[in-house]
Amino acid sequence: MPPPAPATPTLHYIHYIRFQSPTRSPGGAGQRPDPRAVEFPAYGQRLVRRHVPASATAWFKSTADELLARVPGYLDLLAAHDVACVRLTSPVVPGRVVHEDEHQIVTVPTRPA
């Protein structure tokens, strides 16, 4: 009897998901922390301060199922107060990564060549 065929590996492609207002706030980026120093938890360490430009945006990884499952409730809350929100999806990393963890990336736009 021949040995069983090897299992075909399953490829999983991560894409990136962001929720944002369809319009910019009058001041540009909206209410944000001081962009010169944002604290990110470093696993097993105390908070690490990193320089993050005001143009930085956070994107969920498509594998962040537990966090993405919470989003509909927040979208319902925004809709109840007539606050528009759109979902953006990117199949590629949407800029230069300045922070990454298990659930998200934070990117800044790359300059055109």
Buried (B, 14 or more C-beta within 10 A) or exposed (E): EEEEEEEEEEEEEEBBBBBBEEEEEEEEEEEEEEEEEBEBEEEEEEEEEBEBEEEBBBBBBBEBEEBBEEBEEEBEEBEEEEEEBEEEEBEEBBBEEBBBEEBBBBBBEEEEE
